């Protein structure tokens, strides 16, 4: 048993990526951000699909293909297709953003 909302450090110099479940077919990850974003020159370009939910906080995801920037709040989710280049353009600077990401093929 575990909780997505506990064991959060008081300071977050970098994002935390924590695998909760990992098999050959699926990986479930908790991500904790606080004012973090992907650098301007970097893009995520994953070989797996990613379904992501904002459990707590807020974030913005930008897609390279010209799709509108998405502003996600608590309870919002999005499915990101494999090879769809994207980045986190903003996370809330004063409160933690807790994500639940499910990677699948």
PyMOL commands that set and color helices and strands:
alter all, ss='L'
color gray80, all
select strands_A, chain A and resi 16-22+26-33+49-56+58-63+70-73+77-80+86-91+97-104
alter strands_A, ss='S'
color yellow, strands_A
deselect
rebuild
show_as cartoon
